[in-house]
């Protein structure tokens, strides 16, 4: 593997490596306003949420790498410490990208991008009408990491009022990623669309304690068929099958008739895992794998 000492590496190249490897990143389409009431709109992908008591978000309008100058968003936040963070969906990603153009100070990116400003409830900056998820925030703290070219300016915000379009909710009132159709930032000019087959679920080991991959039989751990993800799923099961459960395992007729069937059994178990029949997959593997 390539090894990089970040202190000795050219920061312009390091920036590409960091942004290309730490992905995908959510995008904060940040709406701010200066002391004279001029609105500004710009997207930032160094962004995430950090707890809900209080509801905390952090994003970074970093200093420009070429000359260390600060961005209008950062300057505005020092004058008016309020911001609206708008989610960026696939239907508006090109307009959001356009708003990142380095227009002169005072130019209204709402007009340039064609996005629609609407009044906020708790803060002065405008919301973006086209965004189905909007967070009105007050700035709690600003941390300048060095003031050097390419350095981060951490904007620590508290969400005061949240606006959610009912159309993106499921029947339980939870945000449905398929309906939200949000985009994330990758390296270079690449983005990712978080919908369709790109969205999948992983059962979190929070309420149960799995046996772990190390507790699986050696023949399963060393399988030439099962992937690391397959093993991770099997390791999330709470216990190995009992002897009574193993007695009840029946293979499909085409497998049962084979003399040397270990590899085929592992393929069959992999199919069961894909069908979310994980317990049966483990029983098959322990009994015949």
NORKALIN-V96182 format. One line per field, one symbol per residue. ss: DSSP state (H for helix, E for strand, L for the rest). psi: psi as a letter, one per 30 degrees, with the letter a starting at -180 (. if undefined). burial: + if it has 24 or more other C-alpha atoms within 12 Angstrom, else -. A space follows every 10 residues. Layout:
ss = ???
psi = ???
burial = ???
This chain:
ss = LLLLLLLLLL HHHHHHHHHH HLLLEELEEE EEELLLLLEE EEEELLEEEE EELLEEEEEE LLLLLLLLLL LHHHHHHHHL LEEEEELLEH HHHHHHHHLL LLLLLLLLHH HHHLLLEELL LLLLLLEELL LLEEEEEEEE EEEELLLLLL LLEEEEEEEE EEEELHHHEL LLLLELHHHH LEEEELLLLL EEEELHHHLL LLLLLLLLLL LLHHHLLHHH HLLLLLLHHH HHHHLLLLLL LLHHHHHLLL LLHHHHLLLL LHHHHHHHHH HHHHLLLHHH HHHHHHHHL
psi = lkkkjffgkk feeeeeeeff fillklkjjk klklfggklk kkkkfiklki lgiljkkklj ilkkfefgll leeeeeffej hkkkjkkjle fgeeeeeeff killkfkjfe eefglkkkkl eflellljef kfjkjklkke lkjjffglkg lkjjjjlkke kkkkkffgla fggkkjfeee hlllkalbgk lkjilbffkl kkkkiefljl flefflkefe egkfekleee eeeeffkfll kleeeeffkk llefeffkej geeeeeeeee eeeeggieee eeeeeeef.
burial = ---------- ----+---+- ---+++++++ ++++---+++ +++++++++- -----+++++ ++++-----+ ++++++++-+ ++++++++++ -++-+++-++ -----+-+++ -++-+++--+ --++++++++ ++++++++++ -+-------+ ++++++++++ -+++------ -----++-++ ++++++---- ++++------ ---------- --+--++-++ +-+-++---+ +++++++--+ +--------- +--------- -+-+++++++ -++----+++ +++++++++
